[in-house]
Amino acid sequence: MRSEKTKRAPKLFPPSMAGHCLRYAVMELLGFGRLVTPESQAAMRAGSKLHKTFQQELLQKEPVRAIEAPIRDLDRGISGRLDAILDDPQGPFVIEYKTVNHEKFIRIVNEGPLIEHWAQLQLYLALGDFSGGRLVVESRETHGRLTYHSDGDRAWEAWVLTRVQLARAYQQSRKLPIREISAACVQCDRWQRCFASETERDHAVQQHPQWDTEPILPNELRIVAIS
C-alpha cells in the first residue's frame, strides 16, 4: 500500500478541457484511456507541425513576449501553456491557435467558433491579467484561417470557472458526472465509457442532438474576422 508521501498528486485541470463535455473532462483528470485511431494520430502530427509554423510566423510579424508560456492556478487546480503572449499597448495579449479538418472549418465559418476553442481562450482570460485574447483557427487541408478577438466576457469566464470547479469536485470523489449527450458523442474518442454499443449511442444522440450543459452555456458566439 502506498504511503501518503508516495501517492501521486491529483492531475491538474488542462485548459483544453474547459469547453468539453463535463464527463469527458473528468475522465481526462482521472486518467481514462482514449480510442486513438491512425487518422487522429495523423491529424495530431499535422496540427503539431502547423502549430510550430504559426509560432514562427508570430515571432517574425508580432511583438511576441513569450511562446508556450506556462499558466497555473493551484488554488483552482489548473495548469496549461499559452500558445503565445504578445506585447500590446493595453497590456499582455494572449493567442490561442487551433487546427481543424476542412469540413469542421466550414462549419465554423457558418456557425462560429467551437465551444471548446472559445472556452479555452476565455479560461485563459479569466486566469491571467491580459488585455484581451485572439483565437486563430486554421484548416489543415486548405490553410484558410479564421480569427476571433475577445476583450474578455464575464459570463463566459464564470461559466468556464464553474465547469472547472465541477470537474475537480468529481475528480476528488472519483465519480463520473451524468452524460451530456449531444451530436459530439458520435466523434468522441471515449464514447465507449458512456454507451454499451454504437447503436445505443446513435439512438441517444438522435433523441438528444443538442448539448445541454451544467451550467447552461452563455450566449452564442459571433465571428469577428475571417482571413
C-alpha positions, 0 to 999 in steps of 0.5 A, a space after each residue: 500500500 502506498 504511503 501518503 508521501 508516495 501517492 501521486 498528486 491529483 492531475 491538474 485541470 488542462 485548459 483544453 478541457 474547459 469547453 468539453 463535455 463535463 464527463 469527458 473532462 473528468 475522465 481526462 483528470 482521472 486518467 481514462 484511456 482514449 480510442 486513438 485511431 491512425 487518422 487522429 494520430 495523423 491529424 495530431 502530427 499535422 496540427 503539431 507541425 502547423 502549430 510550430 509554423 504559426 509560432 514562427 510566423 508570430 515571432 517574425 510579424 508580432 511583438 511576441 513576449 513569450 511562446 508556450 508560456 506556462 499558466 497555473 492556478 493551484 488554488 483552482 487546480 489548473 495548469 496549461 501553456 499559452 500558445 503565445 503572449 504578445 506585447 500590446 499597448 493595453 497590456 499582455 495579449 494572449 493567442 490561442 491557435 487551433 487546427 481543424 479538418 476542412 469540413 469542421 472549418 466550414 462549419 465554423 465559418 457558418 456557425 462560429 467558433 467551437 465551444 471548446 476553442 472559445 472556452 479555452 481562450 476565455 479560461 485563459 482570460 479569466 486566469 491571467 491579467 491580459 488585455 484581451 485574447 485572439 483565437 486563430 483557427 486554421 484548416 489543415 487541408 486548405 490553410 484558410 484561417 479564421 480569427 476571433 478577438 475577445 476583450 474578455 466576457 464575464 459570463 463566459 469566464 464564470 461559466 468556464 470557472 464553474 465547469 472547472 470547479 465541477 470537474 475537480 469536485 468529481 475528480 476528488 470523489 472519483 465519480 463520473 458526472 451524468 452524460 451530456 449527450 449531444 451530436 459530439 458523442 458520435 466523434 468522441 474518442 471515449 464514447 465507449 465509457 458512456 454507451 454499451 454499443 454504437 447503436 445505443 449511442 446513435 439512438 441517444 444522440 438522435 433523441 438528444 442532438 443538442 448539448 445541454 450543459 451544467 451550467 447552461 452555456 452563455 450566449 452564442 458566439 459571433 465571428 469577428 474576422 475571417 482571413 
